[in-house]
Amino acid sequence: MNVASKYNIQSIQAFELYDDDEGDYGLLQGDSVTQKAAYWAYKNFLQSHPM
């Protein structure tokens, strides 16, 4: 059984791709290139838990 079925996960979404004037909540720095730790956590989770 995969993780999606086990926990009834229907989708995974990132709401902020990069940091902006509203805050530092993105997966990337404000330059839209530099990857933050959250980027790698999100990427690794998706790779190890395919839907």
PyMOL CGO cylinders between C-alpha atoms (Angstrom):
from pymol import cmd
from pymol.cgo import CYLINDER

trace = [
    CYLINDER, 0.00, 0.00, 0.00, 1.43, 3.40, -0.91, 0.3, 1, 1, 1, 1, 1, 1,
    CYLINDER, 1.43, 3.40, -0.91, 1.40, 6.45, 1.37, 0.3, 1, 1, 1, 1, 1, 1,
    CYLINDER, 1.40, 6.45, 1.37, -1.33, 8.21, -0.63, 0.3, 1, 1, 1, 1, 1, 1,
    CYLINDER, -1.33, 8.21, -0.63, -3.75, 5.31, -0.17, 0.3, 1, 1, 1, 1, 1, 1,
    CYLINDER, -3.75, 5.31, -0.17, -2.80, 4.68, 3.44, 0.3, 1, 1, 1, 1, 1, 1,
    CYLINDER, -2.80, 4.68, 3.44, -3.45, 8.28, 4.52, 0.3, 1, 1, 1, 1, 1, 1,
    CYLINDER, -3.45, 8.28, 4.52, -6.01, 9.18, 1.83, 0.3, 1, 1, 1, 1, 1, 1,
    CYLINDER, -6.01, 9.18, 1.83, -3.71, 11.87, 0.38, 0.3, 1, 1, 1, 1, 1, 1,
    CYLINDER, -3.71, 11.87, 0.38, -5.35, 13.29, -2.71, 0.3, 1, 1, 1, 1, 1, 1,
    CYLINDER, -5.35, 13.29, -2.71, -2.82, 15.98, -3.60, 0.3, 1, 1, 1, 1, 1, 1,
    CYLINDER, -2.82, 15.98, -3.60, 0.29, 17.79, -2.43, 0.3, 1, 1, 1, 1, 1, 1,
    CYLINDER, 0.29, 17.79, -2.43, 0.58, 21.49, -3.17, 0.3, 1, 1, 1, 1, 1, 1,
    CYLINDER, 0.58, 21.49, -3.17, 3.16, 24.19, -2.68, 0.3, 1, 1, 1, 1, 1, 1,
    CYLINDER, 3.16, 24.19, -2.68, 1.53, 27.56, -2.22, 0.3, 1, 1, 1, 1, 1, 1,
    CYLINDER, 1.53, 27.56, -2.22, 4.62, 29.76, -2.39, 0.3, 1, 1, 1, 1, 1, 1,
    CYLINDER, 4.62, 29.76, -2.39, 7.28, 28.95, -4.95, 0.3, 1, 1, 1, 1, 1, 1,
    CYLINDER, 7.28, 28.95, -4.95, 9.61, 31.79, -3.98, 0.3, 1, 1, 1, 1, 1, 1,
    CYLINDER, 9.61, 31.79, -3.98, 9.99, 34.40, -1.24, 0.3, 1, 1, 1, 1, 1, 1,
    CYLINDER, 9.99, 34.40, -1.24, 8.37, 37.76, -1.94, 0.3, 1, 1, 1, 1, 1, 1,
    CYLINDER, 8.37, 37.76, -1.94, 7.37, 40.99, -0.19, 0.3, 1, 1, 1, 1, 1, 1,
    CYLINDER, 7.37, 40.99, -0.19, 4.71, 39.14, 1.80, 0.3, 1, 1, 1, 1, 1, 1,
    CYLINDER, 4.71, 39.14, 1.80, 7.21, 36.87, 3.54, 0.3, 1, 1, 1, 1, 1, 1,
    CYLINDER, 7.21, 36.87, 3.54, 9.89, 34.20, 3.43, 0.3, 1, 1, 1, 1, 1, 1,
    CYLINDER, 9.89, 34.20, 3.43, 7.53, 31.28, 2.88, 0.3, 1, 1, 1, 1, 1, 1,
    CYLINDER, 7.53, 31.28, 2.88, 8.76, 30.03, -0.49, 0.3, 1, 1, 1, 1, 1, 1,
    CYLINDER, 8.76, 30.03, -0.49, 10.68, 26.97, -1.57, 0.3, 1, 1, 1, 1, 1, 1,
    CYLINDER, 10.68, 26.97, -1.57, 13.16, 29.26, -3.32, 0.3, 1, 1, 1, 1, 1, 1,
    CYLINDER, 13.16, 29.26, -3.32, 14.88, 32.48, -2.25, 0.3, 1, 1, 1, 1, 1, 1,
    CYLINDER, 14.88, 32.48, -2.25, 13.56, 35.77, -3.61, 0.3, 1, 1, 1, 1, 1, 1,
    CYLINDER, 13.56, 35.77, -3.61, 15.97, 35.54, -6.57, 0.3, 1, 1, 1, 1, 1, 1,
    CYLINDER, 15.97, 35.54, -6.57, 13.80, 32.61, -7.82, 0.3, 1, 1, 1, 1, 1, 1,
    CYLINDER, 13.80, 32.61, -7.82, 16.92, 30.47, -8.27, 0.3, 1, 1, 1, 1, 1, 1,
    CYLINDER, 16.92, 30.47, -8.27, 18.49, 29.67, -4.90, 0.3, 1, 1, 1, 1, 1, 1,
    CYLINDER, 18.49, 29.67, -4.90, 16.90, 26.59, -3.36, 0.3, 1, 1, 1, 1, 1, 1,
    CYLINDER, 16.90, 26.59, -3.36, 16.04, 26.62, 0.34, 0.3, 1, 1, 1, 1, 1, 1,
    CYLINDER, 16.04, 26.62, 0.34, 15.97, 23.61, 2.69, 0.3, 1, 1, 1, 1, 1, 1,
    CYLINDER, 15.97, 23.61, 2.69, 12.19, 23.41, 2.20, 0.3, 1, 1, 1, 1, 1, 1,
    CYLINDER, 12.19, 23.41, 2.20, 12.74, 22.89, -1.53, 0.3, 1, 1, 1, 1, 1, 1,
    CYLINDER, 12.74, 22.89, -1.53, 14.83, 19.78, -0.89, 0.3, 1, 1, 1, 1, 1, 1,
    CYLINDER, 14.83, 19.78, -0.89, 12.43, 18.45, 1.73, 0.3, 1, 1, 1, 1, 1, 1,
    CYLINDER, 12.43, 18.45, 1.73, 9.49, 18.87, -0.68, 0.3, 1, 1, 1, 1, 1, 1,
    CYLINDER, 9.49, 18.87, -0.68, 11.41, 17.35, -3.60, 0.3, 1, 1, 1, 1, 1, 1,
    CYLINDER, 11.41, 17.35, -3.60, 12.66, 14.37, -1.57, 0.3, 1, 1, 1, 1, 1, 1,
    CYLINDER, 12.66, 14.37, -1.57, 9.19, 13.70, -0.17, 0.3, 1, 1, 1, 1, 1, 1,
    CYLINDER, 9.19, 13.70, -0.17, 7.64, 13.67, -3.63, 0.3, 1, 1, 1, 1, 1, 1,
    CYLINDER, 7.64, 13.67, -3.63, 10.36, 11.41, -5.02, 0.3, 1, 1, 1, 1, 1, 1,
    CYLINDER, 10.36, 11.41, -5.02, 10.07, 8.89, -2.22, 0.3, 1, 1, 1, 1, 1, 1,
    CYLINDER, 10.07, 8.89, -2.22, 6.24, 8.91, -2.10, 0.3, 1, 1, 1, 1, 1, 1,
    CYLINDER, 6.24, 8.91, -2.10, 4.94, 8.73, -5.67, 0.3, 1, 1, 1, 1, 1, 1,
    CYLINDER, 4.94, 8.73, -5.67, 1.21, 9.11, -6.05, 0.3, 1, 1, 1, 1, 1, 1,
]
cmd.load_cgo(trace, "trace")
